[in-house]
Amino acid sequence: MAALNTADLEVLVEAAINNRKVGMELLNVLRVANGKEPHPDTYGRGDLNNIHDSDWRAALASLTADLA
């Protein structure tokens, strides 16, 4: 697997915060990379899982450790 380009990731996350379509595109790229099916174009914010605070905090800690 190639190294994660954090500059590109930063741009995508900033864009996703401002534009839900970008967020869905990014989510689908990550889902496919994780061996899952992408969400269909008809999926919206209300169709997504509600991620618990402890889950996203653990994922962020893991990513932070990977980037160290």
PDB file of N, H, CA, C and O in Angstrom:
ATOM      1  N   MET A   1       0.832  -1.172   0.000  1.00  0.00           N
ATOM      2  CA  MET A   1       0.000   0.000   0.000  1.00  0.00           C
ATOM      3  C   MET A   1       0.880   1.240   0.000  1.00  0.00           C
ATOM      4  O   MET A   1       1.899   1.288   0.689  1.00  0.00           O
ATOM      5  N   ALA A   2       0.488   2.229  -0.764  1.00  0.00           N
ATOM      6  H   ALA A   2      -0.340   2.191  -1.324  1.00  0.00           H
ATOM      7  CA  ALA A   2       1.254   3.465  -0.853  1.00  0.00           C
ATOM      8  C   ALA A   2       1.119   4.274   0.435  1.00  0.00           C
ATOM      9  O   ALA A   2       0.165   4.110   1.196  1.00  0.00           O
ATOM     10  N   ALA A   3       2.087   5.142   0.655  1.00  0.00           N
ATOM     11  H   ALA A   3       2.862   5.276   0.037  1.00  0.00           H
ATOM     12  CA  ALA A   3       2.025   6.012   1.826  1.00  0.00           C
ATOM     13  C   ALA A   3       0.842   6.969   1.708  1.00  0.00           C
ATOM     14  O   ALA A   3       0.486   7.414   0.617  1.00  0.00           O
ATOM     15  N   LEU A   4       0.256   7.268   2.833  1.00  0.00           N
ATOM     16  H   LEU A   4       0.545   6.907   3.719  1.00  0.00           H
ATOM     17  CA  LEU A   4      -0.882   8.174   2.873  1.00  0.00           C
ATOM     18  C   LEU A   4      -0.395   9.600   2.622  1.00  0.00           C
ATOM     19  O   LEU A   4       0.517  10.075   3.298  1.00  0.00           O
ATOM     20  N   ASN A   5      -0.999  10.276   1.657  1.00  0.00           N
ATOM     21  H   ASN A   5      -1.741   9.890   1.108  1.00  0.00           H
ATOM     22  CA  ASN A   5      -0.654  11.661   1.370  1.00  0.00           C
ATOM     23  C   ASN A   5      -1.512  12.543   2.273  1.00  0.00           C
ATOM     24  O   ASN A   5      -2.683  12.795   1.988  1.00  0.00           O
ATOM     25  N   THR A   6      -0.913  13.001   3.357  1.00  0.00           N
ATOM     26  H   THR A   6       0.038  12.796   3.589  1.00  0.00           H
ATOM     27  CA  THR A   6      -1.680  13.764   4.336  1.00  0.00           C
ATOM     28  C   THR A   6      -2.087  15.136   3.825  1.00  0.00           C
ATOM     29  O   THR A   6      -3.088  15.684   4.288  1.00  0.00           O
ATOM     30  N   ALA A   7      -1.343  15.709   2.883  1.00  0.00           N
ATOM     31  H   ALA A   7      -0.530  15.263   2.506  1.00  0.00           H
ATOM     32  CA  ALA A   7      -1.734  17.000   2.301  1.00  0.00           C
ATOM     33  C   ALA A   7      -3.037  16.835   1.515  1.00  0.00           C
ATOM     34  O   ALA A   7      -3.942  17.662   1.624  1.00  0.00           O
ATOM     35  N   ASP A   8      -3.128  15.767   0.727  1.00  0.00           N
ATOM     36  H   ASP A   8      -2.393  15.094   0.639  1.00  0.00           H
ATOM     37  CA  ASP A   8      -4.368  15.503  -0.009  1.00  0.00           C
ATOM     38  C   ASP A   8      -5.512  15.204   0.946  1.00  0.00           C
ATOM     39  O   ASP A   8      -6.636  15.665   0.742  1.00  0.00           O
ATOM     40  N   LEU A   9      -5.228  14.436   1.984  1.00  0.00           N
ATOM     41  H   LEU A   9      -4.316  14.062   2.149  1.00  0.00           H
ATOM     42  CA  LEU A   9      -6.258  14.108   2.972  1.00  0.00           C
ATOM     43  C   LEU A   9      -6.770  15.372   3.659  1.00  0.00           C
ATOM     44  O   LEU A   9      -7.971  15.511   3.892  1.00  0.00           O
ATOM     45  N   GLU A  10      -5.874  16.282   3.979  1.00  0.00           N
ATOM     46  H   GLU A  10      -4.899  16.169   3.789  1.00  0.00           H
ATOM     47  CA  GLU A  10      -6.268  17.554   4.600  1.00  0.00           C
ATOM     48  C   GLU A  10      -7.221  18.329   3.688  1.00  0.00           C
ATOM     49  O   GLU A  10      -8.247  18.837   4.143  1.00  0.00           O
ATOM     50  N   VAL A  11      -6.880  18.417   2.410  1.00  0.00           N
ATOM     51  H   VAL A  11      -6.047  18.005   2.041  1.00  0.00           H
ATOM     52  CA  VAL A  11      -7.739  19.117   1.441  1.00  0.00           C
ATOM     53  C   VAL A  11      -9.108  18.452   1.367  1.00  0.00           C
ATOM     54  O   VAL A  11     -10.135  19.132   1.364  1.00  0.00           O
ATOM     55  N   LEU A  12      -9.121  17.122   1.306  1.00  0.00           N
ATOM     56  H   LEU A  12      -8.287  16.570   1.308  1.00  0.00           H
ATOM     57  CA  LEU A  12     -10.388  16.400   1.199  1.00  0.00           C
ATOM     58  C   LEU A  12     -11.261  16.569   2.443  1.00  0.00           C
ATOM     59  O   LEU A  12     -12.475  16.738   2.331  1.00  0.00           O
ATOM     60  N   VAL A  13     -10.653  16.525   3.615  1.00  0.00           N
ATOM     61  H   VAL A  13      -9.667  16.388   3.706  1.00  0.00           H
ATOM     62  CA  VAL A  13     -11.438  16.683   4.841  1.00  0.00           C
ATOM     63  C   VAL A  13     -11.997  18.103   4.925  1.00  0.00           C
ATOM     64  O   VAL A  13     -13.159  18.286   5.289  1.00  0.00           O
ATOM     65  N   GLU A  14     -11.200  19.092   4.600  1.00  0.00           N
ATOM     66  H   GLU A  14     -10.256  18.944   4.304  1.00  0.00           H
ATOM     67  CA  GLU A  14     -11.711  20.469   4.604  1.00  0.00           C
ATOM     68  C   GLU A  14     -12.862  20.622   3.617  1.00  0.00           C
ATOM     69  O   GLU A  14     -13.875  21.248   3.928  1.00  0.00           O
ATOM     70  N   ALA A  15     -12.703  20.051   2.432  1.00  0.00           N
ATOM     71  H   ALA A  15     -11.880  19.543   2.180  1.00  0.00           H
ATOM     72  CA  ALA A  15     -13.765  20.118   1.432  1.00  0.00           C
ATOM     73  C   ALA A  15     -15.005  19.370   1.906  1.00  0.00           C
ATOM     74  O   ALA A  15     -16.127  19.820   1.677  1.00  0.00           O
ATOM     75  N   ALA A  16     -14.808  18.234   2.562  1.00  0.00           N
ATOM     76  H   ALA A  16     -13.896  17.868   2.748  1.00  0.00           H
ATOM     77  CA  ALA A  16     -15.938  17.430   3.041  1.00  0.00           C
ATOM     78  C   ALA A  16     -16.729  18.153   4.135  1.00  0.00           C
ATOM     79  O   ALA A  16     -17.944  17.988   4.242  1.00  0.00           O
ATOM     80  N   ILE A  17     -16.044  18.941   4.930  1.00  0.00           N
ATOM     81  H   ILE A  17     -15.057  19.076   4.843  1.00  0.00           H
ATOM     82  CA  ILE A  17     -16.728  19.703   5.973  1.00  0.00           C
ATOM     83  C   ILE A  17     -17.673  20.725   5.341  1.00  0.00           C
ATOM     84  O   ILE A  17     -18.751  21.002   5.866  1.00  0.00           O
ATOM     85  N   ASN A  18     -17.252  21.272   4.220  1.00  0.00           N
ATOM     86  H   ASN A  18     -16.376  21.048   3.794  1.00  0.00           H
ATOM     87  CA  ASN A  18     -18.042  22.312   3.551  1.00  0.00           C
ATOM     88  C   ASN A  18     -19.008  21.790   2.502  1.00  0.00           C
ATOM     89  O   ASN A  18     -19.930  22.503   2.107  1.00  0.00           O
ATOM     90  N   ASN A  19     -18.814  20.561   2.042  1.00  0.00           N
ATOM     91  H   ASN A  19     -18.065  19.981   2.362  1.00  0.00           H
ATOM     92  CA  ASN A  19     -19.615  20.040   0.933  1.00  0.00           C
ATOM     93  C   ASN A  19     -19.888  18.552   1.175  1.00  0.00           C
ATOM     94  O   ASN A  19     -18.982  17.723   1.088  1.00  0.00           O
ATOM     95  N   ARG A  20     -21.144  18.230   1.479  1.00  0.00           N
ATOM     96  H   ARG A  20     -21.879  18.904   1.550  1.00  0.00           H
ATOM     97  CA  ARG A  20     -21.498  16.833   1.794  1.00  0.00           C
ATOM     98  C   ARG A  20     -21.199  15.875   0.651  1.00  0.00           C
ATOM     99  O   ARG A  20     -20.861  14.716   0.892  1.00  0.00           O
ATOM    100  N   LYS A  21     -21.317  16.342  -0.595  1.00  0.00           N
ATOM    101  H   LYS A  21     -21.591  17.283  -0.790  1.00  0.00           H
ATOM    102  CA  LYS A  21     -21.036  15.469  -1.740  1.00  0.00           C
ATOM    103  C   LYS A  21     -19.573  15.012  -1.714  1.00  0.00           C
ATOM    104  O   LYS A  21     -19.277  13.849  -1.987  1.00  0.00           O
ATOM    105  N   VAL A  22     -18.681  15.916  -1.389  1.00  0.00           N
ATOM    106  H   VAL A  22     -18.922  16.861  -1.167  1.00  0.00           H
ATOM    107  CA  VAL A  22     -17.265  15.558  -1.274  1.00  0.00           C
ATOM    108  C   VAL A  22     -17.089  14.540  -0.150  1.00  0.00           C
ATOM    109  O   VAL A  22     -16.330  13.580  -0.289  1.00  0.00           O
ATOM    110  N   GLY A  23     -17.788  14.750   0.957  1.00  0.00           N
ATOM    111  H   GLY A  23     -18.404  15.530   1.069  1.00  0.00           H
ATOM    112  CA  GLY A  23     -17.708  13.808   2.069  1.00  0.00           C
ATOM    113  C   GLY A  23     -18.151  12.418   1.678  1.00  0.00           C
ATOM    114  O   GLY A  23     -17.525  11.431   2.064  1.00  0.00           O
ATOM    115  N   MET A  24     -19.234  12.331   0.910  1.00  0.00           N
ATOM    116  H   MET A  24     -19.743  13.133   0.597  1.00  0.00           H
ATOM    117  CA  MET A  24     -19.721  11.013   0.468  1.00  0.00           C
ATOM    118  C   MET A  24     -18.727  10.370  -0.509  1.00  0.00           C
ATOM    119  O   MET A  24     -18.499   9.162  -0.460  1.00  0.00           O
ATOM    120  N   GLU A  25     -18.143  11.179  -1.389  1.00  0.00           N
ATOM    121  H   GLU A  25     -18.329  12.161  -1.428  1.00  0.00           H
ATOM    122  CA  GLU A  25     -17.142  10.635  -2.319  1.00  0.00           C
ATOM    123  C   GLU A  25     -15.942  10.088  -1.548  1.00  0.00           C
ATOM    124  O   GLU A  25     -15.450   8.998  -1.840  1.00  0.00           O
ATOM    125  N   LEU A  26     -15.483  10.848  -0.571  1.00  0.00           N
ATOM    126  H   LEU A  26     -15.883  11.733  -0.334  1.00  0.00           H
ATOM    127  CA  LEU A  26     -14.347  10.410   0.245  1.00  0.00           C
ATOM    128  C   LEU A  26     -14.697   9.146   1.024  1.00  0.00           C
ATOM    129  O   LEU A  26     -13.906   8.205   1.081  1.00  0.00           O
ATOM    130  N   LEU A  27     -15.888   9.130   1.624  1.00  0.00           N
ATOM    131  H   LEU A  27     -16.531   9.894   1.578  1.00  0.00           H
ATOM    132  CA  LEU A  27     -16.325   7.943   2.355  1.00  0.00           C
ATOM    133  C   LEU A  27     -16.342   6.719   1.451  1.00  0.00           C
ATOM    134  O   LEU A  27     -15.905   5.644   1.862  1.00  0.00           O
ATOM    135  N   ASN A  28     -16.828   6.861   0.251  1.00  0.00           N
ATOM    136  H   ASN A  28     -17.183   7.734  -0.083  1.00  0.00           H
ATOM    137  CA  ASN A  28     -16.891   5.721  -0.671  1.00  0.00           C
ATOM    138  C   ASN A  28     -15.500   5.238  -1.078  1.00  0.00           C
ATOM    139  O   ASN A  28     -15.279   4.035  -1.212  1.00  0.00           O
ATOM    140  N   VAL A  29     -14.570   6.158  -1.274  1.00  0.00           N
ATOM    141  H   VAL A  29     -14.750   7.136  -1.165  1.00  0.00           H
ATOM    142  CA  VAL A  29     -13.189   5.756  -1.590  1.00  0.00           C
ATOM    143  C   VAL A  29     -12.631   4.915  -0.445  1.00  0.00           C
ATOM    144  O   VAL A  29     -11.998   3.883  -0.666  1.00  0.00           O
ATOM    145  N   LEU A  30     -12.874   5.373   0.776  1.00  0.00           N
ATOM    146  H   LEU A  30     -13.387   6.212   0.956  1.00  0.00           H
ATOM    147  CA  LEU A  30     -12.365   4.640   1.941  1.00  0.00           C
ATOM    148  C   LEU A  30     -13.086   3.312   2.135  1.00  0.00           C
ATOM    149  O   LEU A  30     -12.462   2.318   2.506  1.00  0.00           O
ATOM    150  N   ARG A  31     -14.401   3.285   1.885  1.00  0.00           N
ATOM    151  H   ARG A  31     -14.908   4.093   1.584  1.00  0.00           H
ATOM    152  CA  ARG A  31     -15.147   2.022   2.002  1.00  0.00           C
ATOM    153  C   ARG A  31     -14.602   0.986   1.027  1.00  0.00           C
ATOM    154  O   ARG A  31     -14.396  -0.170   1.398  1.00  0.00           O
ATOM    155  N   VAL A  32     -14.370   1.389  -0.206  1.00  0.00           N
ATOM    156  H   VAL A  32     -14.537   2.327  -0.508  1.00  0.00           H
ATOM    157  CA  VAL A  32     -13.851   0.460  -1.220  1.00  0.00           C
ATOM    158  C   VAL A  32     -12.449  -0.014  -0.825  1.00  0.00           C
ATOM    159  O   VAL A  32     -12.128  -1.194  -0.971  1.00  0.00           O
ATOM    160  N   ALA A  33     -11.616   0.903  -0.327  1.00  0.00           N
ATOM    161  H   ALA A  33     -11.877   1.861  -0.209  1.00  0.00           H
ATOM    162  CA  ALA A  33     -10.265   0.531   0.108  1.00  0.00           C
ATOM    163  C   ALA A  33     -10.309  -0.473   1.255  1.00  0.00           C
ATOM    164  O   ALA A  33      -9.382  -1.265   1.429  1.00  0.00           O
ATOM    165  N   ASN A  34     -11.393  -0.441   2.042  1.00  0.00           N
ATOM    166  H   ASN A  34     -12.146   0.202   1.901  1.00  0.00           H
ATOM    167  CA  ASN A  34     -11.563  -1.375   3.166  1.00  0.00           C
ATOM    168  C   ASN A  34     -12.341  -2.623   2.779  1.00  0.00           C
ATOM    169  O   ASN A  34     -12.750  -3.394   3.648  1.00  0.00           O
ATOM    170  N   GLY A  35     -12.551  -2.829   1.476  1.00  0.00           N
ATOM    171  H   GLY A  35     -12.220  -2.202   0.770  1.00  0.00           H
ATOM    172  CA  GLY A  35     -13.203  -4.039   1.004  1.00  0.00           C
ATOM    173  C   GLY A  35     -14.720  -4.024   1.083  1.00  0.00           C
ATOM    174  O   GLY A  35     -15.352  -5.076   0.987  1.00  0.00           O
ATOM    175  N   LYS A  36     -15.310  -2.861   1.256  1.00  0.00           N
ATOM    176  H   LYS A  36     -14.797  -2.006   1.334  1.00  0.00           H
ATOM    177  CA  LYS A  36     -16.766  -2.743   1.336  1.00  0.00           C
ATOM    178  C   LYS A  36     -17.314  -2.185   0.033  1.00  0.00           C
ATOM    179  O   LYS A  36     -16.577  -1.645  -0.792  1.00  0.00           O
ATOM    180  N   GLU A  37     -18.607  -2.324  -0.133  1.00  0.00           N
ATOM    181  H   GLU A  37     -19.206  -2.763   0.537  1.00  0.00           H
ATOM    182  CA  GLU A  37     -19.284  -1.741  -1.292  1.00  0.00           C
ATOM    183  C   GLU A  37     -19.480  -0.243  -1.057  1.00  0.00           C
ATOM    184  O   GLU A  37     -19.744   0.172   0.072  1.00  0.00           O
ATOM    185  N   PRO A  38     -19.354   0.571  -2.103  1.00  0.00           N
ATOM    186  CA  PRO A  38     -19.644   1.994  -1.914  1.00  0.00           C
ATOM    187  C   PRO A  38     -21.142   2.211  -1.700  1.00  0.00           C
ATOM    188  O   PRO A  38     -21.972   1.428  -2.162  1.00  0.00           O
ATOM    189  N   HIS A  39     -21.463   3.275  -1.002  1.00  0.00           N
ATOM    190  H   HIS A  39     -20.789   3.912  -0.627  1.00  0.00           H
ATOM    191  CA  HIS A  39     -22.870   3.641  -0.858  1.00  0.00           C
ATOM    192  C   HIS A  39     -23.385   4.123  -2.213  1.00  0.00           C
ATOM    193  O   HIS A  39     -22.630   4.725  -2.976  1.00  0.00           O
ATOM    194  N   PRO A  40     -24.649   3.872  -2.523  1.00  0.00           N
ATOM    195  CA  PRO A  40     -25.201   4.359  -3.794  1.00  0.00           C
ATOM    196  C   PRO A  40     -25.337   5.884  -3.783  1.00  0.00           C
ATOM    197  O   PRO A  40     -25.329   6.507  -2.722  1.00  0.00           O
ATOM    198  N   ASP A  41     -25.462   6.475  -4.968  1.00  0.00           N
ATOM    199  H   ASP A  41     -25.469   5.968  -5.830  1.00  0.00           H
ATOM    200  CA  ASP A  41     -25.594   7.924  -5.091  1.00  0.00           C
ATOM    201  C   ASP A  41     -26.807   8.469  -4.351  1.00  0.00           C
ATOM    202  O   ASP A  41     -26.845   9.648  -3.999  1.00  0.00           O
ATOM    203  N   THR A  42     -27.796   7.615  -4.113  1.00  0.00           N
ATOM    204  H   THR A  42     -27.764   6.657  -4.399  1.00  0.00           H
ATOM    205  CA  THR A  42     -29.007   8.060  -3.435  1.00  0.00           C
ATOM    206  C   THR A  42     -28.832   8.163  -1.930  1.00  0.00           C
ATOM    207  O   THR A  42     -29.719   8.666  -1.240  1.00  0.00           O
ATOM    208  N   TYR A  43     -27.698   7.691  -1.406  1.00  0.00           N
ATOM    209  H   TYR A  43     -26.978   7.282  -1.966  1.00  0.00           H
ATOM    210  CA  TYR A  43     -27.451   7.781   0.031  1.00  0.00           C
ATOM    211  C   TYR A  43     -27.215   9.225   0.410  1.00  0.00           C
ATOM    212  O   TYR A  43     -26.580   9.983  -0.324  1.00  0.00           O
ATOM    213  N   GLY A  44     -27.722   9.587   1.541  1.00  0.00           N
ATOM    214  H   GLY A  44     -28.237   8.972   2.138  1.00  0.00           H
ATOM    215  CA  GLY A  44     -27.504  10.921   2.073  1.00  0.00           C
ATOM    216  C   GLY A  44     -27.067  10.841   3.514  1.00  0.00           C
ATOM    217  O   GLY A  44     -26.865   9.759   4.064  1.00  0.00           O
ATOM    218  N   ARG A  45     -26.928  11.979   4.103  1.00  0.00           N
ATOM    219  H   ARG A  45     -27.093  12.859   3.657  1.00  0.00           H
ATOM    220  CA  ARG A  45     -26.448  12.067   5.480  1.00  0.00           C
ATOM    221  C   ARG A  45     -27.325  11.260   6.439  1.00  0.00           C
ATOM    222  O   ARG A  45     -26.812  10.634   7.367  1.00  0.00           O
ATOM    223  N   GLY A  46     -28.619  11.272   6.227  1.00  0.00           N
ATOM    224  H   GLY A  46     -29.036  11.781   5.474  1.00  0.00           H
ATOM    225  CA  GLY A  46     -29.528  10.552   7.109  1.00  0.00           C
ATOM    226  C   GLY A  46     -29.442   9.047   6.990  1.00  0.00           C
ATOM    227  O   GLY A  46     -29.952   8.332   7.853  1.00  0.00           O
ATOM    228  N   ASP A  47     -28.805   8.544   5.935  1.00  0.00           N
ATOM    229  H   ASP A  47     -28.391   9.125   5.233  1.00  0.00           H
ATOM    230  CA  ASP A  47     -28.674   7.105   5.719  1.00  0.00           C
ATOM    231  C   ASP A  47     -27.425   6.523   6.383  1.00  0.00           C
ATOM    232  O   ASP A  47     -27.270   5.303   6.434  1.00  0.00           O
ATOM    233  N   LEU A  48     -26.563   7.350   6.874  1.00  0.00           N
ATOM    234  H   LEU A  48     -26.689   8.341   6.832  1.00  0.00           H
ATOM    235  CA  LEU A  48     -25.286   6.895   7.412  1.00  0.00           C
ATOM    236  C   LEU A  48     -25.416   6.472   8.865  1.00  0.00           C
ATOM    237  O   LEU A  48     -26.351   6.866   9.561  1.00  0.00           O
ATOM    238  N   ASN A  49     -24.465   5.663   9.310  1.00  0.00           N
ATOM    239  H   ASN A  49     -23.705   5.343   8.744  1.00  0.00           H
ATOM    240  CA  ASN A  49     -24.430   5.237  10.704  1.00  0.00           C
ATOM    241  C   ASN A  49     -24.073   6.413  11.600  1.00  0.00           C
ATOM    242  O   ASN A  49     -23.294   7.284  11.212  1.00  0.00           O
ATOM    243  N   ASN A  50     -24.637   6.434  12.783  1.00  0.00           N
ATOM    244  H   ASN A  50     -25.269   5.727  13.097  1.00  0.00           H
ATOM    245  CA  ASN A  50     -24.281   7.428  13.776  1.00  0.00           C
ATOM    246  C   ASN A  50     -23.102   6.865  14.566  1.00  0.00           C
ATOM    247  O   ASN A  50     -23.274   5.968  15.392  1.00  0.00           O
ATOM    248  N   ILE A  51     -21.920   7.385  14.316  1.00  0.00           N
ATOM    249  H   ILE A  51     -21.779   8.113  13.645  1.00  0.00           H
ATOM    250  CA  ILE A  51     -20.706   6.876  14.947  1.00  0.00           C
ATOM    251  C   ILE A  51     -20.610   7.414  16.372  1.00  0.00           C
ATOM    252  O   ILE A  51     -20.682   8.623  16.591  1.00  0.00           O
ATOM    253  N   HIS A  52     -20.449   6.512  17.338  1.00  0.00           N
ATOM    254  H   HIS A  52     -20.391   5.530  17.161  1.00  0.00           H
ATOM    255  CA  HIS A  52     -20.349   6.881  18.743  1.00  0.00           C
ATOM    256  C   HIS A  52     -19.031   7.622  18.994  1.00  0.00           C
ATOM    257  O   HIS A  52     -18.020   7.350  18.346  1.00  0.00           O
ATOM    258  N   ASP A  53     -19.060   8.556  19.937  1.00  0.00           N
ATOM    259  H   ASP A  53     -19.882   8.777  20.462  1.00  0.00           H
ATOM    260  CA  ASP A  53     -17.863   9.341  20.262  1.00  0.00           C
ATOM    261  C   ASP A  53     -16.642   8.468  20.524  1.00  0.00           C
ATOM    262  O   ASP A  53     -15.556   8.753  20.020  1.00  0.00           O
ATOM    263  N   SER A  54     -16.813   7.411  21.305  1.00  0.00           N
ATOM    264  H   SER A  54     -17.695   7.179  21.714  1.00  0.00           H
ATOM    265  CA  SER A  54     -15.659   6.578  21.640  1.00  0.00           C
ATOM    266  C   SER A  54     -15.079   5.895  20.402  1.00  0.00           C
ATOM    267  O   SER A  54     -13.877   5.635  20.348  1.00  0.00           O
ATOM    268  N   ASP A  55     -15.919   5.602  19.406  1.00  0.00           N
ATOM    269  H   ASP A  55     -16.896   5.813  19.450  1.00  0.00           H
ATOM    270  CA  ASP A  55     -15.435   4.948  18.189  1.00  0.00           C
ATOM    271  C   ASP A  55     -14.604   5.896  17.331  1.00  0.00           C
ATOM    272  O   ASP A  55     -13.525   5.527  16.868  1.00  0.00           O
ATOM    273  N   TRP A  56     -15.103   7.128  17.115  1.00  0.00           N
ATOM    274  H   TRP A  56     -15.980   7.428  17.492  1.00  0.00           H
ATOM    275  CA  TRP A  56     -14.328   8.031  16.275  1.00  0.00           C
ATOM    276  C   TRP A  56     -13.070   8.504  16.993  1.00  0.00           C
ATOM    277  O   TRP A  56     -12.045   8.757  16.360  1.00  0.00           O
ATOM    278  N   ARG A  57     -13.152   8.625  18.326  1.00  0.00           N
ATOM    279  H   ARG A  57     -13.985   8.420  18.840  1.00  0.00           H
ATOM    280  CA  ARG A  57     -11.956   9.023  19.066  1.00  0.00           C
ATOM    281  C   ARG A  57     -10.882   7.931  19.003  1.00  0.00           C
ATOM    282  O   ARG A  57      -9.696   8.237  18.883  1.00  0.00           O
ATOM    283  N   ALA A  58     -11.287   6.674  19.083  1.00  0.00           N
ATOM    284  H   ALA A  58     -12.251   6.425  19.181  1.00  0.00           H
ATOM    285  CA  ALA A  58     -10.337   5.555  18.959  1.00  0.00           C
ATOM    286  C   ALA A  58      -9.735   5.521  17.557  1.00  0.00           C
ATOM    287  O   ALA A  58      -8.534   5.295  17.402  1.00  0.00           O
ATOM    288  N   ALA A  59     -10.560   5.743  16.542  1.00  0.00           N
ATOM    289  H   ALA A  59     -11.535   5.926  16.668  1.00  0.00           H
ATOM    290  CA  ALA A  59     -10.052   5.760  15.168  1.00  0.00           C
ATOM    291  C   ALA A  59      -9.073   6.910  14.962  1.00  0.00           C
ATOM    292  O   ALA A  59      -8.052   6.744  14.295  1.00  0.00           O
ATOM    293  N   LEU A  60      -9.377   8.073  15.530  1.00  0.00           N
ATOM    294  H   LEU A  60     -10.207   8.208  16.072  1.00  0.00           H
ATOM    295  CA  LEU A  60      -8.484   9.218  15.413  1.00  0.00           C
ATOM    296  C   LEU A  60      -7.161   8.956  16.131  1.00  0.00           C
ATOM    297  O   LEU A  60      -6.099   9.318  15.623  1.00  0.00           O
ATOM    298  N   ALA A  61      -7.216   8.337  17.297  1.00  0.00           N
ATOM    299  H   ALA A  61      -8.078   8.044  17.709  1.00  0.00           H
ATOM    300  CA  ALA A  61      -5.996   7.998  18.028  1.00  0.00           C
ATOM    301  C   ALA A  61      -5.145   7.009  17.241  1.00  0.00           C
ATOM    302  O   ALA A  61      -3.920   7.121  17.208  1.00  0.00           O
ATOM    303  N   SER A  62      -5.800   6.041  16.609  1.00  0.00           N
ATOM    304  H   SER A  62      -6.795   5.950  16.636  1.00  0.00           H
ATOM    305  CA  SER A  62      -5.086   5.064  15.804  1.00  0.00           C
ATOM    306  C   SER A  62      -4.417   5.722  14.599  1.00  0.00           C
ATOM    307  O   SER A  62      -3.262   5.432  14.287  1.00  0.00           O
ATOM    308  N   LEU A  63      -5.144   6.602  13.930  1.00  0.00           N
ATOM    309  H   LEU A  63      -6.082   6.838  14.183  1.00  0.00           H
ATOM    310  CA  LEU A  63      -4.580   7.309  12.781  1.00  0.00           C
ATOM    311  C   LEU A  63      -3.422   8.201  13.215  1.00  0.00           C
ATOM    312  O   LEU A  63      -2.396   8.275  12.538  1.00  0.00           O
ATOM    313  N   THR A  64      -3.596   8.873  14.342  1.00  0.00           N
ATOM    314  H   THR A  64      -4.429   8.813  14.891  1.00  0.00           H
ATOM    315  CA  THR A  64      -2.535   9.737  14.869  1.00  0.00           C
ATOM    316  C   THR A  64      -1.279   8.922  15.151  1.00  0.00           C
ATOM    317  O   THR A  64      -0.170   9.351  14.832  1.00  0.00           O
ATOM    318  N   ALA A  65      -1.454   7.751  15.745  1.00  0.00           N
ATOM    319  H   ALA A  65      -2.354   7.403  16.004  1.00  0.00           H
ATOM    320  CA  ALA A  65      -0.305   6.877  16.031  1.00  0.00           C
ATOM    321  C   ALA A  65       0.347   6.402  14.731  1.00  0.00           C
ATOM    322  O   ALA A  65       1.573   6.333  14.645  1.00  0.00           O
ATOM    323  N   ASP A  66      -0.457   6.077  13.729  1.00  0.00           N
ATOM    324  H   ASP A  66      -1.453   6.132  13.799  1.00  0.00           H
ATOM    325  CA  ASP A  66       0.089   5.637  12.449  1.00  0.00           C
ATOM    326  C   ASP A  66       0.897   6.738  11.766  1.00  0.00           C
ATOM    327  O   ASP A  66       1.874   6.457  11.072  1.00  0.00           O
ATOM    328  N   LEU A  67       0.489   7.985  11.964  1.00  0.00           N
ATOM    329  H   LEU A  67      -0.304   8.213  12.528  1.00  0.00           H
ATOM    330  CA  LEU A  67       1.154   9.110  11.322  1.00  0.00           C
ATOM    331  C   LEU A  67       2.394   9.566  12.073  1.00  0.00           C
ATOM    332  O   LEU A  67       3.202  10.322  11.533  1.00  0.00           O
ATOM    333  N   ALA A  68       2.559   9.111  13.329  1.00  0.00           N
ATOM    334  H   ALA A  68       1.903   8.497  13.768  1.00  0.00           H
ATOM    335  CA  ALA A  68       3.715   9.539  14.150  1.00  0.00           C
ATOM    336  C   ALA A  68       4.998   8.899  13.671  1.00  0.00           C
ATOM    337  O   ALA A  68       6.061   9.144  14.241  1.00  0.00           O
TER     338      ALA A  68
END
